[in-house]
Amino acid sequence: MEVCEQNDAFVEEHGDLAFSHTKIILREGDQYYCAITSRRYPATSEVELLELDLVPIPASQIWPPFPTQFT
């Protein structure tokens, strides 16, 4: 399984920004997954895959159907 992307999210607390969570997008073959964790990872190579609760991302949400009016 490959980490495609990871992003840290922050929230405002008492006028400052505080870490909220990390959102990770992973790929295994043609299937993509999303996971949210309360941990921060300095690099994608350090992501603990076994600790993540993976949620499959439907292909229709990644590659929506091409509109028929386009040529």
N, C-alpha and C positions, 0 to 999 in steps of 0.2 A: 504494500500500500504506500502511496506517495502523497506527501503533503504538497498541495498545489498552492495554497495561500493561507496565511494566518494574519489576523489583525487584532490589535488590542482596542478595547472600548473603554471609554472613560465617562464618568458622570461628575457633575458639579456638586461639591459638598462644601458648604461654608465659604463659598467664593473661590475655592480652589478645585482643580481637577483631580479626581481620585480614580485609580484603576477599578474597573467593574468586572470585565471578563475578557477572554480571548475567544475569538471565533475562528475555527479552522475548517478549511475545505480540503477534502482528501479524494484521491482517485484510486480505484482498483479496476484495471481494465477499462471498460466503457462505463462503469458505474461510478457516480460521484456521491460523496457523503458530506454532511455538515456536522460539526460538533461544537459545543460551547463548554468552556471550562473556566473555573475560577483561577487557574494557574497561569502564570506568565512564562513564556518560553523565549529565551534570547535568540534562538535559531530554530529553523524548521527541523534540523537534524536532532534536536533534543526533545521533540514532542513524544510523549509516552502514549503510544497508540492503544495499549491495553487498558489504559485508564479512561479512555474516551467513550461516551455514549453516542454512537454513530447513528445519524438519521439519514436514510437514503434521500437523495434529491432526484425527483422525477425528471427524465430527459426532456419532457415538455416544458419544464421550468428553465432549462439550460438552453435548449435549442427549440424555440417555439416554431410552430408551423409557418412556412413561408406564405405570405398573403397571395391569393390567387390573382389579384389585380396587377401584381408586379410581374415583369417579364425579364 
